[in-house]
């Protein structure tokens, strides 16, 4: 693992159920995210994968076989495995054509189930580990394999509007609806112990998030006593205590995390003490050993064990994280808008500012270390991270608040926060820039075009620039997301797509703009970015373009460093005059945090309420 700019997935190591000292995790390898094993007894790591573009997806089964997904530049590939100590690489199942990874599950008896995406369909294959695959199910649309029972007899798949439980031969055992009538439903896996095949669920109902579970004989049981006002994710307690019906619940609330332990049999909910800040991941291991990945804005992520189990050491920064960090709440039509504000210590009076706009939109900024924030604050900028309407972490009503339309509502919140920070004399009115990636980049372009007099510079990384064109060429999951947000397809509601499309306002942009895009981006396709750049050129708008030979979720640190340096120099020049050398830290920022999962990508894993089957651009 290198000592420079680090790229890794912000998630706990996966632990072997039969031998908790054996784990699998992702870490940096010469600027790429790769899969490693960790032997806690020996305190030794071993690099498993060495792919030119990096590797994000890794797992470990009960027999301590290590799994990873080998994908090409378009995200298509296959699952492979090898023994924990090393050995021959073998395909997870034979005769499975390459596709998009939509889930891996391995039962205690080594039955393997794989969900593979092909365009608008999802195929589920099953078979003995390393053996011949049989096609178990073929579904229209995007679906995610979320679990297998220990005996391999049941599978759970989450798709649009429902969770489907299949028998091992593909027969449908149950369809659990999750729509506007019964509330959205998320599937979080089968209990690792017991023989009842209990499936853990989270249901949204009555503006709350409630734990639920399904059993073959009892059907769905909603645990109304275990309800939360903001987004949650959950996992079965892996301590091995009691009857195996305890659940660890991680709640996102106002940019920070709260951890709970729910006992479904005793009907009790207990808060688990953890440090203030953000838990990027948490799990209970055998012996009631709580493992968690903790961070705050001023502290890079670190892995913790309540029983002192040796865990891999994550990369960190050599010096203290600079800046003063505070919360600002700005009045708004649907409630106050929350901003995480970081101020440079060396600047007296109002500082030049960068609004770092998160993507999703079903995501949020949190009290967590961010290498981009670190770089900007070290360079003398104030950084505002706004959890605009549509963000998670503030409850269902906030997430659904799109009153003025897609994008335009969120721009209104950015504008309100800008005015509030200026009125408080925290930022300089004539030196305010925007920086966002994916859906955050979309909001940057939309804000520059619809409110051109307020911003002095913009950076949009892998953005949506033309909503209708992106819909035609993006992934099926994101096409479905667009249709939910806009209320139909571009053919059905063309005026809504046009009104919310940055390309519609390209000629109105006045601030200089840096656009960084990827030639293999399936989520925010390059064609619609090229069309936007052509519109800028036709209107004579001053801009710069930067093209990366990667996909949307790049795992190569070199790309992230190149964008970071270019963007900081660009913002420094446009907001403060002649460029100076940017202060780029030896960053521990992860790519997915969620985040690779986590770099300038500002991507996150499905931690903090961002469930695996909930699509998001970034």
N, C-alpha and C positions, 0 to 999 in steps of 0.2 A: 504494500500500500504506500502511495506516494505521500510526500509532505507538502505538496502544493495545493492547487485548487482541487477540491474533493467533490466527487459525484457518487451518490449512493441513495438508496431508497430509505425513507424515514419510516422504518417499521421494526418491530422486535424480531430477533432471531426466531425462526421456527424451531420448535423443540421436538425431538423424537419421543413419541408417547411411551415407548418401552425402555428408553434410556435417556433421561433428561439431561445428561451431560453432553449429549450429541445434538448439535444445532446446525442450522443453515441460516446464513444472512447475506445481504449484499453490502459491498464496500467498494471503495475506490481502488482501481488498478491502473496506474499510469494515466489518470484522467478519464477513465471509463468506469461505468458501473458494472461490476461483475459479481458472480455468486461464489461464496466461500463456505467452507465448513468451519465449525468451532468446536473443539474438544475442551469442555470446561474443566475436566479433571487434569488434563495436561496443560491447559491454558495455551493452546496452540491453534492457529488458523491455517487452512490450506485453500489455495485458490483452485476452484473447480473449472470455471469457464474462462476462455480467452478469445473473445469475439471482437473483430475490428470495430464494430459499432456498439459494443457493450451488451450486457444482459441484465434485464430487470426482474424477470419472474423466476423465483426459486422456491423449492419446497423440500420437505423430508417426510418419509413415510415411517410406519411403525417398525419396519425392518432396517431403518437407518439408510435407506437408499436416497440419494440426493437427486432432485429433479430440477430441470430448467427448461425454459422455452427458447429454442434457437430460431430467431426470426430474421427475415430479410429487411431491406430498407423500407418496404411497404407494410411491415408488421406481420407478414404471413410466415408461418413456419410450423415446427413440430415440437412435441415434448420428448425429452431424452432423460435418461437416468444412469447413475453409476453407483457402486458401493461407497459407503462413507469414507473408507480409507483410500479410495481411488481404484481405478481399474478400467475396463472396457466401457465405452459409451454405448448404450443400447437405446433404441427407440422405445418409448413408453408402450405403444401398441404398434404392430406392423400393419401395413396396408391402409394407413390413415393419410389422406392427401393433405398437403400443406393448407393452412388456413389461419384465421385470426384466433388468438387464444381467448376462449370464453369460459374457462374453468377447468380445473383438474381436481379429482378426488380419488383417494386410494383407501380402500377399506382395510380392516385388520387382517383379512385373509388375502390381501394383495390383489383384490379385484380393482381394476383401474377403470375410471370413467373420465372421458375427455369430451368437452364441448368445443366445437370448432366452427368458426364463422366463415361463410362463403357468400359474400354479397348480402342479399336480403334474407338469407336463411341461416339456421343454426342446426348442425348435426351432432348428435351425441353418439359416441362410440364407447364400447365397454369390452372388457376381456381380461385375462390374467396378465399380470405385469410382464411386459416383454413379449407377450404372445400375440396371436392373431386377433384383430379387432372385429367385432360384429356391430352393425349399425343398430342402435337401440331406439333412436327417435330422430325424426326430421321435422323441424318446426319452421314455420314462416316467421320472419322478423328476427330481431335481436333477442337472444335469451342467454342467461348466465347460469352455469352450473354452480350451485351454492353449497352442495353437500352430498354425502353418501353415508348411510348407516354403517356402524361397525361391522355388521355381517354382510354388507354389500347388497342387501335385498331391495333398498329403496334409494332413489335419487331425488333431489330437489332442484328445480329449474325456475328461475325468476325471469319473466318476460313482461311485455307491455300489458299492464293491467291485471296480472294474475301470477300466482305461484303454483306450479304444477308439480305434483309428486308422482313419480314413475316407479313401477316395479323394475327389477333388473332386466326383464325381457322387453321393457318398453311399454307395457300396459299402463294406462293411466289409472292411478289409485285415487287421486283427488285433484280437484282444481279449486284453488283458494282465491276468490276474486279480491282485487284491490283496486277499486275504481272510485269515481266521484260519489257513488252511492254508499259504499261501505268504508271508504277511506283508503288511502294508499297503503300498500303492504310491502314489507321488505323481508326477505328470507336470509337468515344468518347461520344456518347450519344445524345438523342433527347433533343430539347429545352424544358425547364420546363414550358414555357408559350406559348400561342397561340394555334391555332387549325390546323396548317398546317403540323405538323409532320416533322419539319426540323431536319435532322440528321447532327451532326458535324463530320467532317472528317479531317484527315491530310494526304496529299499525298506527296510522295517523287518523284520529277521529276527534271531533269536537274541539279542534284547535289544540290538540295535545298529541303527544307521542306515547303510546302504551305498549308495554310488553304483551306478547301473546305467544301461544304455542299450539302445535297440532300433533295429535296422536291418531293412529289408524282407527282405533275404536271410539275415541271421544270426539274427534274432529277438532275444530278450532276453539280454544279457550282464551278469552281476553282477560288479562289480569288487570282489572280496572284500578286496583290498589297501587299499581306500579306505573304511574303516569307522570309525564314531564311536560313542562311548558315550552321547552326548546329541544332541538334535535338531539337524538341519541344514536349510538351504535352499541352493540352488545355481543358478548361471546360467552359460551358455557364456561363455568368455573372448572379449571383443570387440576384442582388440588387433590381430587380423589376422596374428599371427605363426604360424609353423609350419604344421601341417596342419589347424588349426582345431579340434583335439580337446582343448583345454585348458578346464578348468572352474574357476570361482571358487566356493569352498565357504565359507559363513558358518555357524559353529557357535555355538549357544546353550549356554553352560556355566556353571551356578551364577550366573545373573544377569548374566553378562558375555559378550562376543563374542570368538571366535577366528577369524581368516581364514586360509584355506588355498588353495593353487593345485594342482590335480590335473591331471597330463598323462596322458590315457587311453592314449595310444600308448606313451609311455616308462614308464608305470606308476610314476610318482613323485608324491609328495605333499610340498609345501613350505609351511611356515608363512610367511604374509605379515606383516611387522611393521606393527602399528597401535598407536595409543595405548590404554592401559588404559581400560576402560569398555564402552560399547555401540556397535556399528555397526548403525544402523537400516537401512542399505542400503549396498551396495557393488557396483561394476561396473568392469570393465576396458574402456577405450575405445581407439580406434586410437592407435598409438604407445606402447603399454603404459602409458597414462595411467590410473592407478587413481583413480577417483572414489569417495568414501565419505562417508556422513552419520554423524558421530560425536557422541556426547554422554556425559555422566556425570551423576550426581546433582547435582553442584555446577557443572555447565557446560551451558548451553542448547545444542541441536543446532547444528552448523555443517557446511557443505559443504566438502570438502577435495579437492584435486587434487594428485597427486604430481608433476605436470609444470607446475604453476602455471597451468592453464587457468582463465580467469575464470569463476566460477560465481555464480549469484544469491546475494545476501546475505540470509540468513534474519533474521527479527526476533530480538532478544535482549532482555536486561534491563539496565537502566542501572546497577544496583548489584550487588556480589558476592552470590551466592546464599548465604543465611544457613544456619547450622547445622553440626553435626559429624555426619559420616556414617560408619557402621561396619556390619560384618556380625555377626550373632548366629546361632549354631547351637544348636538346642534338641533334646535327645534325643527320639526317637519310636519307635513300634513297627515302622515300616518304614524306619528310618534317620533321621538328624538333619533337622530342619526348618530351612530357611534363611530368615532375616529380614533385610531391608535396613532399618536403623534410622537415623533422622535425629533429632538432639537439638537443642533450642534452646540457643544459647550463653549467653543472658542468664539462664536459669533455673538456680538452684542447688538441688541435690538432685533427688529424683524429680519428673518433670514430668507434668502432665496429658497424656493420650495419645490419639491417634486411630489405629485400625487401618484403613488404606486397603486395601480388599480387592479384588484384581483379579478380572476376569471370565474368561470362556472357556467351560468350564474349561480348555480346551487352550490356555493362554497362561501367561505368568508376568510377575512384576515384575522389573525389571532395573535395573542401575546406570545410570540415565538421568534426565535432567532432567524434572521433573514440576511444572507450575505449581500443582497442588493441594498437593503437598508444600511448595513454596516458601511458599504463602500460610499454611499451617498452622504451619510452623516459625517464620515471621516473626511470627505471632500468639502464639508462646510454647508451642506444642504439640510434644510428641514425636510422630513418625509412624513406625508400624511397617508395613512392606509384607511380607507373609508369603507365601512360595511353598509353600503347603499341598500335601498329596498330591493328585495329579491335574494339577498344574502341569507345563508343559513345561520343558525346560532341565536336567532331572535324570535323563533316561533313560526308556525304555519302562516299566520296572517301577514307577517313581514315578508316571508318568502313569496307570497302570492301577490304582493302589492306592486302592480304594474299599471297604476292608474292612467298615466299619460301615454302608455304604449311601451313596447319593448325597446329598451335602450334609452329612450327619451326620459323615462322616469328616473333611471339611474343617473343620467347626466344632470338632471335637476338637483339630485342630492349632492353630486360633486360641486355644482355651482353654489349651493347653499353653504356647504362646508367651507369652500374657498372664501366666501364673503364673511363667514363667522370668524375664521382664523385671521383674516385681515383686520376685522374690527377689534379683535383681541390683541392686535399688534404682535402676533406670533410669526407671521410670514410677510414678505415684501410684496406689495400689490403688483409691481411691474416685473416680477421675476418668478412666475409660477409655470411649471411644466407638468406634463403628464407622461406616465410610463405604464404600459400594460402589456400582458401577454395573452394570446388567444382571445377569449371573450373580453378580457380586460383591454387587449389591444383594440378590439372592436369599439369599446366605449371611448378609448382615446380618440380614434378617428371620428366618431360621432360627435364628441364634445368639441373637437377642433372645428368641425364643419357647422354645427348648429349654434355654438356660442363662440364665434371666432375672435371676439375682442377681449376675451378673458385670459387667454393662455399665450405664453411666449415661446413654447417649444413642446414637441410631442415625440414620443418613442412608442411605436406599435410593433410588437414582436409576434409573428405568426397570427395575424388578426383575421377576423371576419370583416371584409370590406364591402361586400355586396351580398345582402342576405338572400336574395333570390338565386343568384348564381351559386352561392355556397350550398344552398339547399339541394340544388340539382346534382352536385358533385361530391358532397360529403358522405359520411358513413350512414348506414340505415338508422343507427341509434340516434345520431344527432339530427337526422332528418325528422325523426319522430319527435324529438325535443323541440325543434323549430315549429312543428305543427301544433304542439301543445301551447307554446308561448304565443304564437300568432293567431291561433284559432283556425288553422287550415293551411293548405299549400299555397305557393305563390300564384297558382292558377285560380284558386278559390278566393283568396283575399289579397290581390296584387297591391292594392293601395297601402295595406299595412306593412308589407315587406318594403315597399318603396319609401314610405315615410320613415322607416327605421334604418335604412341603408346608408352607410357613410358615403358610398359612391354618389348618392343623390345630392350630397352637399360638398363634394370635392372642390368645386370651383369657389366655394366660399371660404376655404381654409386660408388663413393669413399667417399663422405661425409656422416657422420652419419645422420640418417633419423628417424623422428617421424611421424607415420601414424595414424590418428584418423579416424575411420569409424563408420557407423551406421548400425545396424542389420536390420532395416526396411526401408532403403534408396531406394526409387523408382527411383530417378533421377540418382544417381551414385551408382548402385546396389552393395551389399556387395560381391557377387560372384567374380566379376572382381577384387576387391581389394584383396580378399584372393589369387587369382591367382598371383597377383603381389608380395604379401608378400612371397609366395612360391618361386618365382623366386629370390627374394632377399636372402632367406635362402639358396637356392641351390648355389648361387654365393658367399656366405659367407660375404654379405654386412652387416655391423653393423646397426641395426635398432631397433626401438621400435614400438609396435602396441598397440593401445588403442581402445576398442570397446564400443560404446554407444548404449543403448537400446532405440533408437529413430529413427525417419525418417530423411529425408534430412533437412527439415525446422523445427528444434526443437524449441519448445516454452518454454522449461524448463531451467531456469537460472542455475540450478545445473550442467547441462551438459556443458554449456558454461564456467562456472567458473572452472570446472575440466580440460577442455582442455586448457584454458588460463594459469592456474597455471602450468600445466605439460609442456606446450610449452615454457613458459618464463624460467622456471628452466632448461629445456633441452638446450635452446639457450644460456643461461648464462654459462652453463657448457662447451658447445662445442666451444663457441666463445671467452670465457674469462677465462676458467679454472674452479676451484672448485665452485660449485653452492652456491648462496646466496639466501636469501628469496626474491621472486619477489615482486615488488611494484605494487600490484593490486589495482587500485582506486575503490572507491565506485561509480561505473560507471553508467552513464546515457546512455550507448550505447544501441541502440534499436536492436531488433532481425531482422527486415526486412530492416531497413536502416542500394523495395525498401525492408530489412529489411524485430521482434520477433526476417522482414521485414528491417536489419537493423543488443553485444555479439560477440563471436568469429565467429559466422556464417557469418558475413559480408554480409548479404543478404539485398536486397533493394526492396522497393515497386516499382510500376510502375511510381513513380514520376521521374522527370528529364529525360523525353524522353523514359523511359522504359515502353512501352505501355502494357496494360493488356494482349493483345493477342500475344505479342512477347515472344516466349519461351526463357528461359535462365536457365542454371543449377545453377547459383549462382554467 
